[in-house]
């Protein structure tokens, strides 16, 4: 192996190591309720996933760790089996990251900067490694591995994202529910009113993606079922601030 090729593998190792450190840091911070990315986009990205955030981080860590091991094995053996596995992993990672970020931006108009950082390192890792792997024409097996990896990456991403936790929350439509926020004065009045005691109380963070999809921007919101019809009741929209008394204490969802 030429010095140039060795340097290329070393660069790949560096990108994988940085990805592992980034994911590990986010995992340990999340254990204490903190995050490297405390923005609304990162919060919604977490709600989009159909598995707990820490499980997803562990899967991402396992993905890059496996990438590291396979790269090491291929570097020292040049085995076609390891090459095919690397093509499979690379294709699945790139397409999974692309679809996830596009759905987040397309559905909610938001960006997850932690997700972008992971996607950036994934792209750099795949680019530096593939620039070496693709120097020689792909065999039919390698082409199939790359194709299957890309397709499986797409499928898994669509299965793991939907409209997020909002559609998974087990809300009793027969009882109805009230969506509220602590920052909404009128919400607090509804929560204390015995006339609304029968409604299930749901925090806005749990259903934020769903509200964005439905283009609902005002709290509080009451959702009740009348026969076969689901009725969503929202107060009249305020003109500016969240807690102005002139607006009845309504709250604008950011």
BAFI-3210 file (N, C-alpha, C; in Angstrom, 3 decimals, decimal comma, padded with zeros to 6 digits):
// residues 254
n [1|2|3|4|5|6|7|8|9|10|11|12|13|14|15|16|17|18|19|20|21|22|23|24|25|26|27|28|29|30|31|32|33|34|35|36|37|38|39|40|41|42|43|44|45|46|47|48|49|50|51|52|53|54|55|56|57|58|59|60|61|62|63|64|65|66|67|68|69|70|71|72|73|74|75|76|77|78|79|80|81|82|83|84|85|86|87|88|89|90|91|92|93|94|95|96|97|98|99|100|101|102|103|104|105|106|107|108|109|110|111|112|113|114|115|116|117|118|119|120|121|122|123|124|125|126|127|128|129|130|131|132|133|134|135|136|137|138|139|140|141|142|143|144|145|146|147|148|149|150|151|152|153|154|155|156|157|158|159|160|161|162|163|164|165|166|167|168|169|170|171|172|173|174|175|176|177|178|179|180|181|182|183|184|185|186|187|188|189|190|191|192|193|194|195|196|197|198|199|200|201|202|203|204|205|206|207|208|209|210|211|212|213|214|215|216|217|218|219|220|221|222|223|224|225|226|227|228|229|230|231|232|233|234|235|236|237|238|239|240|241|242|243|244|245|246|247|248|249|250|251|252|253|254]
n.u [000,848|000,570|002,086|000,259|-002,208|-002,281|-002,418|-004,922|-006,579|-005,990|-007,106|-009,772|-010,117|-009,857|-012,125|-014,153|-013,581|-014,029|-016,767|-017,660|-016,879|-018,475|-021,086|-020,953|-020,563|-023,005|-024,714|-023,965|-024,485|-027,233|-028,095|-028,207|-030,186|-029,440|-028,066|-026,026|-027,139|-029,421|-031,594|-034,771|-035,079|-033,511|-034,894|-037,389|-036,501|-035,821|-038,364|-039,455|-038,466|-039,169|-038,145|-036,601|-034,408|-031,808|-031,427|-031,297|-028,946|-027,131|-027,334|-026,322|-023,721|-022,839|-022,972|-020,898|-018,745|-018,686|-018,127|-015,531|-014,162|-014,537|-013,261|-010,638|-010,157|-010,444|-008,370|-006,125|-006,470|-007,675|-009,915|-012,661|-015,147|-015,231|-015,045|-017,499|-019,249|-018,551|-019,348|-022,074|-022,719|-021,911|-023,614|-026,156|-025,939|-025,545|-027,917|-029,870|-029,308|-029,694|-032,445|-033,670|-032,915|-033,994|-036,737|-037,176|-036,677|-038,453|-041,022|-041,233|-039,755|-037,350|-034,000|-031,706|-028,926|-027,091|-027,720|-027,003|-024,248|-023,477|-024,289|-022,561|-020,013|-020,472|-020,736|-018,146|-016,616|-017,578|-017,022|-014,166|-013,400|-014,775|-013,641|-011,340|-012,199|-013,657|-011,901|-011,339|-013,294|-016,635|-017,705|-020,409|-021,463|-020,551|-021,841|-024,489|-024,453|-024,028|-026,346|-028,410|-027,790|-028,335|-031,100|-032,137|-031,351|-033,037|-035,580|-035,515|-035,248|-037,690|-039,381|-038,643|-039,219|-042,053|-044,752|-043,718|-043,499|-045,935|-047,953|-047,712|-048,401|-050,545|-053,437|-056,642|-059,227|-061,900|-062,254|-061,115|-058,652|-056,461|-054,189|-051,384|-049,231|-046,703|-046,078|-048,264|-050,764|-053,604|-053,847|-053,258|-055,482|-057,436|-056,523|-057,051|-059,751|-062,702|-064,566|-063,168|-061,950|-062,278|-060,759|-057,837|-054,578|-052,080|-048,775|-047,360|-044,854|-044,910|-046,468|-045,600|-044,509|-046,820|-048,562|-047,216|-047,437|-050,205|-050,435|-051,044|-050,885|-051,514|-052,075|-054,284|-055,270|-058,052|-059,043|-061,548|-063,830|-066,659|-069,075|-068,205|-066,483|-063,601|-062,963|-061,178|-060,454|-059,505|-058,522|-059,245|-056,781|-053,977|-052,496|-049,817|-047,753|-047,109|-048,334|-050,068|-052,516|-054,545|-054,956|-056,093|-054,438|-053,432|-051,196|-048,546|-047,282|-043,892]
n.v [-001,198|002,166|005,219|007,338|006,029|004,904|007,215|008,069|006,152|006,674|009,198|008,520|006,981|009,031|010,652|008,819|008,390|010,949|011,108|009,065|010,139|012,438|011,366|009,822|011,838|013,229|011,201|010,747|013,277|013,354|011,599|013,135|014,857|016,833|018,410|018,551|020,064|022,219|023,249|024,045|022,572|020,267|019,204|018,573|016,728|014,627|013,926|012,959|010,412|006,953|005,393|005,443|008,224|007,664|005,000|005,248|006,744|004,864|002,955|004,465|004,843|002,196|001,740|003,420|002,344|-000,256|000,410|001,359|-000,999|-002,684|-001,177|-001,266|-004,044|-004,417|-002,827|-004,284|-006,767|-006,641|-007,970|-009,002|-009,431|-007,780|-005,359|-005,264|-005,159|-002,676|-000,992|-001,478|-000,483|002,193|003,154|002,818|004,515|007,125|007,558|007,242|009,362|011,535|011,369|011,594|014,195|015,719|015,193|016,298|019,000|019,492|018,787|020,285|022,592|022,959|022,717|020,322|020,666|018,982|016,597|017,372|017,638|014,980|013,859|015,218|014,226|011,577|011,754|012,676|010,503|008,385|009,433|009,708|007,052|005,672|006,827|005,458|002,762|002,670|002,855|000,690|-001,155|-001,985|-005,163|-007,440|-008,313|-006,359|-004,109|-004,853|-004,924|-002,217|-001,111|-002,451|-001,582|001,173|001,147|-000,164|001,658|003,804|002,624|001,909|004,429|005,660|003,981|004,436|007,050|008,971|010,827|011,362|011,354|012,361|011,011|008,585|008,756|007,548|008,615|009,139|009,407|009,249|010,342|012,783|015,452|017,931|020,228|021,809|024,385|025,360|028,029|029,338|031,339|031,112|028,425|027,401|028,201|026,631|024,110|024,094|024,348|022,738|021,952|020,972|018,751|016,177|015,890|014,533|015,532|016,920|017,692|020,329|019,746|017,043|016,711|018,375|018,036|017,104|019,288|021,159|020,001|020,137|022,806|024,357|026,935|028,044|028,029|027,380|024,043|022,115|018,815|016,789|014,024|013,678|011,595|010,134|012,084|014,072|016,820|019,775|022,363|025,679|028,722|032,207|033,763|035,385|038,678|039,379|039,199|036,470|036,308|038,415|040,277|041,458|039,752|037,631|035,856|033,909|031,682|031,764|029,269|028,567]
n.w [000,000|-000,881|000,460|000,160|000,047|002,597|004,154|003,390|004,536|007,210|007,495|007,177|009,500|011,376|010,894|011,522|014,218|015,296|014,869|016,574|019,055|019,139|019,168|021,499|023,414|023,237|024,065|026,786|027,863|027,498|029,423|031,644|031,100|029,318|026,315|023,349|021,471|022,022|020,580|018,958|016,616|017,051|019,166|018,027|016,158|017,832|018,736|016,415|016,024|016,283|018,276|021,549|022,229|023,289|022,580|019,840|019,617|020,569|018,543|016,423|017,348|017,336|014,601|013,526|014,923|013,916|011,301|011,638|012,456|010,211|008,245|009,178|008,983|006,226|005,266|006,001|004,867|002,362|001,590|-000,427|000,739|003,020|001,731|000,364|002,542|003,602|001,513|001,639|004,236|003,936|001,863|003,076|005,315|004,221|002,712|004,691|006,483|004,744|004,006|006,513|007,389|005,320|005,639|008,143|007,616|005,495|006,503|008,877|008,641|009,990|011,388|012,564|014,333|015,548|014,250|011,675|012,018|012,535|010,115|008,411|009,160|008,525|005,753|005,066|005,949|004,333|001,804|001,750|002,099|000,056|-002,173|-002,386|-002,472|-004,829|-006,888|-008,420|-010,807|-009,861|-008,741|-009,528|-007,126|-005,327|-006,351|-005,901|-003,097|-002,471|-003,582|-002,140|000,441|000,226|-000,344|001,931|003,885|003,221|003,676|006,424|007,591|006,913|008,310|010,945|011,368|011,403|011,837|014,156|017,776|018,387|016,956|018,088|020,681|023,133|023,070|024,396|022,446|022,889|025,364|024,908|024,707|026,126|024,949|026,192|027,655|030,001|029,846|029,029|030,056|029,832|029,404|031,917|033,325|032,100|032,837|035,542|035,639|036,549|034,660|032,559|033,429|032,559|030,323|028,820|029,700|027,751|027,117|025,147|024,038|023,546|021,330|019,390|016,678|015,316|015,575|014,034|011,519|011,144|011,023|013,261|015,562|017,996|021,492|024,280|023,088|022,320|021,798|020,722|020,351|018,429|017,802|014,820|014,177|014,580|016,509|016,530|018,590|018,650|020,218|019,386|017,370|018,868|018,599|018,997|021,493|023,823|026,379|026,778|028,463|027,082|025,063|026,182|027,450|025,742|023,949|021,645|019,580|019,008]
ca.u [000,000|001,369|001,892|-000,962|-003,345|-002,275|-002,915|-006,359|-007,209|-005,840|-008,114|-011,050|-010,138|-010,062|-013,529|-014,966|-013,326|-014,737|-018,194|-017,874|-016,774|-019,649|-022,258|-020,760|-020,791|-024,447|-025,340|-023,731|-025,215|-028,666|-028,366|-028,431|-031,206|-028,828|-027,799|-025,113|-027,958|-030,669|-032,483|-036,078|-034,920|-033,018|-035,973|-038,370|-035,863|-035,959|-039,763|-039,783|-037,967|-040,081|-037,468|-036,000|-033,218|-030,571|-031,290|-030,846|-027,537|-026,364|-027,291|-025,394|-022,372|-022,534|-022,759|-019,551|-017,771|-018,607|-017,425|-014,109|-013,637|-014,501|-012,212|-009,364|-010,007|-010,233|-007,042|-005,073|-006,717|-008,197|-010,922|-013,857|-016,289|-015,203|-015,338|-018,942|-019,899|-018,319|-020,234|-023,427|-022,848|-021,807|-024,845|-027,279|-025,750|-025,749|-029,330|-030,645|-029,100|-030,288|-033,904|-034,078|-032,761|-034,955|-038,074|-037,226|-036,770|-039,639|-042,251|-041,298|-038,966|-036,365|-032,715|-031,110|-027,498|-026,382|-027,939|-026,188|-022,849|-023,306|-024,393|-021,342|-018,932|-020,807|-020,401|-016,689|-016,122|-017,924|-016,326|-012,740|-013,234|-015,256|-012,709|-010,360|-012,869|-014,216|-010,859|-011,502|-014,700|-017,380|-018,233|-021,866|-021,754|-020,329|-022,925|-025,688|-024,296|-024,242|-027,763|-029,221|-027,540|-029,058|-032,541|-032,443|-031,242|-034,277|-036,720|-035,400|-035,508|-039,129|-040,039|-038,306|-039,743|-043,418|-044,943|-043,079|-044,127|-047,319|-048,853|-047,550|-048,948|-051,824|-054,435|-057,991|-060,077|-063,247|-062,239|-060,625|-057,460|-056,127|-052,763|-051,085|-047,840|-046,582|-045,917|-049,539|-051,652|-054,954|-053,745|-053,313|-056,881|-058,145|-056,089|-057,662|-061,211|-063,300|-065,337|-062,281|-061,236|-062,401|-059,819|-056,460|-053,676|-050,920|-047,866|-047,112|-043,628|-045,196|-047,205|-045,133|-044,478|-048,177|-049,100|-046,576|-048,023|-051,568|-050,329|-051,681|-049,855|-052,069|-052,453|-054,489|-056,008|-058,877|-059,362|-062,608|-064,466|-068,113|-069,453|-067,035|-065,759|-062,648|-063,083|-060,044|-060,888|-058,427|-059,032|-058,913|-055,338|-053,498|-051,830|-048,360|-047,070|-047,677|-049,104|-050,727|-053,860|-055,493|-055,184|-056,700|-053,452|-053,133|-049,765|-048,156|-046,285|-042,786]
ca.v [000,000|003,381|006,183|008,108|005,197|004,797|008,490|008,118|005,335|007,381|010,268|007,850|006,661|010,278|011,050|007,869|008,643|012,180|010,762|008,299|011,064|013,315|010,588|009,458|013,041|013,480|010,141|010,979|014,484|013,052|010,907|014,179|015,756|017,924|018,072|019,417|020,882|022,502|024,043|023,465|021,573|019,021|018,673|017,955|015,539|013,570|013,507|012,264|009,041|006,019|004,702|006,435|008,899|006,991|003,791|005,687|007,115|003,617|002,374|005,278|004,524|000,858|001,884|003,942|001,391|-001,330|001,004|001,399|-002,369|-003,186|-000,439|-001,835|-005,386|-004,316|-002,239|-005,275|-008,020|-006,358|-008,985|-008,481|-009,490|-006,562|-004,247|-005,250|-004,695|-001,232|-000,360|-001,597|000,465|003,557|003,503|002,933|005,692|008,359|007,725|007,408|010,733|012,480|011,330|012,102|015,652|016,295|015,119|017,278|020,343|019,596|018,718|021,241|023,785|023,086|022,047|019,731|020,890|017,757|015,664|017,851|017,325|013,540|013,636|015,757|013,262|010,383|012,055|012,712|009,133|007,608|009,997|009,364|005,606|005,246|007,290|004,370|001,515|002,731|002,984|-000,463|-001,378|-002,789|-006,454|-007,508|-008,447|-005,052|-003,237|-005,272|-004,509|-000,769|-000,861|-002,915|-000,683|002,424|000,888|-000,467|002,924|004,546|001,956|002,016|005,819|005,908|003,216|004,995|008,415|009,087|012,204|011,487|010,871|012,824|009,988|007,374|008,970|006,854|009,562|008,602|010,357|009,210|011,298|014,072|015,893|019,350|020,472|022,995|024,738|026,100|029,450|029,834|031,629|030,583|026,972|027,128|028,356|025,446|022,957|024,176|024,409|021,396|021,612|020,308|017,698|014,901|015,871|014,114|016,678|016,571|018,833|020,688|019,114|015,679|016,692|019,505|017,749|017,015|020,646|021,809|019,431|020,653|024,266|024,936|027,748|028,707|027,218|025,931|023,354|021,008|017,834|015,906|013,195|013,736|010,557|009,714|013,296|014,619|018,274|020,491|023,709|026,607|030,073|033,219|034,005|036,656|039,512|039,459|038,525|035,217|036,356|039,706|040,168|041,887|038,617|036,565|034,919|032,844|031,502|031,426|028,206|029,033]
ca.w [000,000|-001,003|001,560|-000,082|000,437|004,059|004,677|003,141|005,572|008,485|007,498|007,429|010,935|012,129|010,760|012,288|015,642|015,654|014,922|017,804|020,187|019,112|019,583|022,906|024,221|023,271|024,865|028,212|028,245|027,549|030,684|032,644|030,583|028,568|024,920|022,612|020,569|022,726|019,737|018,661|015,568|017,649|020,000|017,137|015,580|018,836|018,771|015,168|016,015|016,928|019,369|022,450|021,711|023,689|021,768|018,517|019,746|020,678|017,200|015,633|017,836|016,822|013,155|013,265|015,455|012,924|010,158|012,010|012,451|008,835|007,534|009,638|008,413|004,781|005,046|006,213|004,140|001,018|001,293|-001,107|001,648|003,831|000,824|000,128|003,768|003,705|000,535|002,185|005,343|003,430|001,155|004,015|006,163|003,467|002,365|005,921|006,962|003,799|004,103|007,821|007,415|004,381|006,235|009,230|007,041|004,647|007,301|009,974|008,363|011,059|011,223|013,759|014,098|015,920|013,136|010,559|012,312|012,319|008,670|007,804|009,384|007,746|004,365|004,939|006,107|003,139|000,639|001,770|001,940|-001,259|-003,203|-002,521|-002,840|-006,180|-007,908|-009,297|-011,169|-008,899|-009,173|-009,392|-005,699|-004,709|-006,807|-005,180|-001,701|-002,422|-003,872|-001,009|001,563|-000,006|-000,220|003,333|004,603|002,974|004,311|007,882|007,977|006,840|009,369|012,255|011,502|010,967|012,252|015,456|018,996|018,441|016,453|018,883|022,013|023,283|023,546|024,381|021,732|023,449|026,474|024,445|025,417|026,120|024,719|026,991|027,937|031,261|029,556|028,515|031,194|029,649|029,584|033,350|033,729|031,613|033,620|036,870|035,500|036,681|033,464|031,600|034,161|031,844|029,200|029,078|029,563|026,928|026,977|023,751|023,552|023,116|020,063|018,582|015,234|014,786|015,477|012,888|010,303|011,030|010,945|014,444|016,211|019,172|022,646|024,394|022,032|022,794|020,760|021,200|019,332|018,412|016,853|014,045|013,798|015,547|016,504|017,114|018,942|018,989|020,467|018,387|017,369|019,410|017,602|019,144|022,599|024,293|027,615|026,927|029,022|026,052|024,180|026,955|027,965|024,793|023,724|020,283|019,506|018,166]
c.u [000,879|001,134|000,616|-002,198|-003,429|-002,815|-004,428|-007,119|-007,111|-006,869|-009,501|-011,193|-010,436|-011,527|-014,443|-014,807|-014,040|-016,242|-018,517|-017,823|-018,003|-020,884|-022,152|-021,022|-022,279|-025,164|-025,177|-024,430|-026,708|-029,047|-028,674|-029,430|-030,660|-028,513|-026,772|-025,881|-029,308|-031,672|-033,795|-035,972|-034,457|-034,099|-037,017|-037,795|-035,974|-037,381|-040,160|-039,460|-038,887|-039,417|-036,852|-034,681|-031,935|-030,346|-030,780|-029,369|-026,651|-026,251|-026,310|-023,949|-021,931|-022,233|-021,333|-018,463|-017,578|-017,878|-015,914|-013,484|-013,503|-013,436|-010,834|-009,122|-009,743|-008,838|-005,950|-005,282|-007,088|-009,247|-012,154|-015,095|-016,370|-015,502|-016,839|-019,696|-019,728|-019,198|-021,678|-023,655|-022,822|-023,071|-026,013|-027,157|-026,043|-027,227|-030,198|-030,528|-029,804|-031,806|-034,377|-034,015|-033,752|-036,365|-038,224|-037,411|-038,064|-040,920|-042,375|-040,525|-037,888|-035,084|-032,246|-029,597|-026,653|-026,507|-027,099|-024,716|-022,565|-023,352|-023,130|-020,179|-019,199|-020,411|-018,891|-016,092|-016,351|-017,150|-014,859|-012,523|-013,645|-014,327|-011,585|-011,033|-013,311|-013,162|-010,936|-012,981|-015,386|-017,802|-019,750|-022,271|-021,601|-021,432|-024,220|-025,627|-024,562|-025,712|-028,646|-029,031|-028,316|-030,561|-032,926|-032,328|-032,497|-035,446|-036,684|-035,714|-036,992|-039,881|-039,816|-038,786|-041,189|-043,707|-044,470|-043,921|-045,587|-048,290|-048,734|-048,179|-050,330|-052,850|-055,820|-058,917|-061,501|-063,371|-061,920|-059,372|-057,206|-054,618|-052,418|-049,582|-047,805|-046,517|-047,211|-050,503|-053,052|-054,971|-053,896|-054,745|-057,703|-057,802|-056,769|-059,191|-061,808|-064,121|-064,500|-061,492|-061,267|-061,395|-058,450|-055,542|-052,398|-050,049|-047,530|-045,864|-043,893|-045,837|-046,758|-045,075|-045,863|-048,790|-048,505|-047,176|-049,420|-051,614|-051,107|-050,619|-050,325|-052,381|-053,401|-055,295|-056,786|-059,225|-060,377|-063,226|-065,975|-068,606|-068,211|-066,162|-064,843|-062,663|-061,884|-060,463|-059,683|-059,030|-058,673|-057,445|-054,991|-052,727|-050,324|-047,867|-047,837|-048,646|-049,787|-052,149|-054,916|-055,827|-055,738|-055,718|-053,139|-051,634|-049,504|-047,082|-045,162|-042,620]
c.v [001,243|004,306|007,002|007,330|005,055|006,072|008,595|007,298|006,021|008,507|009,684|007,499|007,909|010,699|010,116|008,132|009,901|011,930|010,017|009,204|011,965|012,584|010,207|010,653|013,343|012,446|010,419|012,253|014,202|012,308|011,892|015,227|016,942|017,463|019,031|020,391|021,150|023,311|023,313|022,380|020,238|018,372|017,962|016,701|014,359|013,030|012,725|010,778|008,131|005,155|005,760|006,970|008,147|005,700|004,145|006,067|005,874|002,924|003,130|004,994|003,163|000,906|002,349|003,009|000,229|-000,848|001,013|000,005|-002,898|-002,471|-000,989|-003,203|-005,328|-003,777|-003,305|-006,572|-007,813|-007,388|-008,387|-008,494|-008,224|-005,327|-004,134|-004,751|-003,190|-000,466|-000,374|-000,563|001,909|004,010|003,707|004,194|006,992|008,587|007,920|008,838|011,738|012,531|011,911|013,630|016,331|016,274|016,150|018,683|020,517|019,651|019,861|022,530|024,033|022,338|021,526|019,791|019,693|016,725|016,064|017,516|015,845|013,220|014,104|014,774|011,948|010,576|012,056|011,309|008,327|008,120|009,576|007,870|005,147|005,706|006,282|003,098|001,501|002,972|001,845|-000,643|-002,293|-004,112|-006,434|-007,604|-007,110|-004,069|-003,559|-004,823|-003,015|-000,431|-001,254|-002,016|000,610|002,239|000,638|000,792|003,764|003,950|002,132|003,434|006,132|005,156|003,838|006,426|008,398|010,532|012,355|010,989|011,273|011,749|008,694|007,519|008,340|007,797|008,941|009,618|010,348|010,157|012,699|014,461|017,375|019,490|021,813|023,252|025,510|027,605|030,105|030,071|031,044|029,064|026,613|027,244|027,140|024,227|022,919|024,136|023,000|020,979|020,869|019,170|016,366|014,777|015,363|015,300|016,237|017,812|019,060|020,010|017,716|015,621|017,809|019,187|017,697|018,401|021,392|021,302|019,998|022,173|024,950|025,682|028,420|027,676|028,027|025,366|022,210|020,106|016,861|015,160|013,262|012,751|010,033|010,896|013,749|016,136|018,880|021,935|024,548|027,981|031,017|033,599|035,346|037,420|039,545|038,606|037,317|035,414|037,708|039,513|040,556|040,745|037,429|035,536|033,767|032,791|031,090|030,348|028,666|028,167]
c.w [000,000|000,189|001,399|000,354|001,955|004,700|004,501|004,184|006,935|008,602|007,769|008,905|011,771|012,081|011,562|013,785|016,119|015,757|016,207|019,034|020,280|019,635|021,057|023,819|024,345|024,136|026,360|028,695|028,388|028,823|031,804|032,148|029,819|027,146|024,336|021,731|021,228|021,905|019,486|017,596|016,112|018,507|019,146|016,491|016,534|018,865|017,521|015,227|016,817|017,990|020,272|021,910|022,048|022,913|020,373|018,548|019,857|019,319|016,309|016,039|017,299|015,327|012,862|013,810|014,480|011,676|010,417|011,901|011,024|008,004|007,896|008,996|006,907|004,465|005,115|005,431|002,676|000,595|000,642|-000,216|002,495|002,978|000,588|001,359|003,952|002,716|001,026|003,293|004,859|002,726|002,093|004,866|005,448|003,175|003,602|006,447|006,053|003,940|005,426|007,864|006,475|004,954|007,352|008,671|006,254|005,483|008,294|009,725|009,398|010,713|012,572|013,569|014,532|014,800|011,927|010,770|012,077|010,829|007,954|007,958|008,641|006,290|004,149|005,026|004,837|001,923|000,608|001,549|000,545|-002,380|-003,409|-003,040|-004,299|-007,253|-008,916|-009,619|-010,152|-009,518|-009,005|-007,919|-004,984|-005,085|-006,069|-003,721|-001,550|-002,633|-002,688|000,213|001,433|000,199|001,236|004,191|004,450|003,747|005,824|008,349|007,948|007,935|010,746|012,453|011,079|011,144|013,682|016,604|019,075|017,998|017,230|020,261|022,108|023,909|023,400|023,728|022,270|024,643|025,976|025,203|025,198|025,965|025,357|027,055|029,248|031,031|029,088|029,681|031,038|029,778|031,057|033,868|033,306|032,455|034,985|036,816|035,588|035,468|032,422|032,254|033,413|030,702|029,646|028,812|028,844|026,754|025,508|023,191|023,001|021,736|019,121|017,084|014,607|014,612|014,290|011,582|010,062|010,956|012,069|015,236|017,494|020,258|023,525|023,229|022,668|021,614|021,348|020,032|019,499|017,358|016,150|013,655|014,926|015,420|017,222|017,337|019,331|019,231|019,329|018,503|017,997|018,347|017,766|020,300|023,106|025,447|027,841|027,449|027,991|025,102|024,949|027,462|027,036|024,523|022,288|020,330|018,589|016,926]
res [x|x|x|x|x|x|x|x|x|x|x|x|x|x|x|x|x|x|x|x|x|x|x|x|x|x|x|x|x|x|x|x|x|x|x|x|x|x|x|x|x|x|x|x|x|x|x|x|x|x|x|x|x|x|x|x|x|x|x|x|x|x|x|x|x|x|x|x|x|x|x|x|x|x|x|x|x|x|x|x|x|x|x|x|x|x|x|x|x|x|x|x|x|x|x|x|x|x|x|x|x|x|x|x|x|x|x|x|x|x|x|x|x|x|x|x|x|x|x|x|x|x|x|x|x|x|x|x|x|x|x|x|x|x|x|x|x|x|x|x|x|x|x|x|x|x|x|x|x|x|x|x|x|x|x|x|x|x|x|x|x|x|x|x|x|x|x|x|x|x|x|x|x|x|x|x|x|x|x|x|x|x|x|x|x|x|x|x|x|x|x|x|x|x|x|x|x|x|x|x|x|x|x|x|x|x|x|x|x|x|x|x|x|x|x|x|x|x|x|x|x|x|x|x|x|x|x|x|x|x|x|x|x|x|x|x|x|x|x|x|x|x|x|x|x|x|x|x|x|x|x|x|x|x]
***
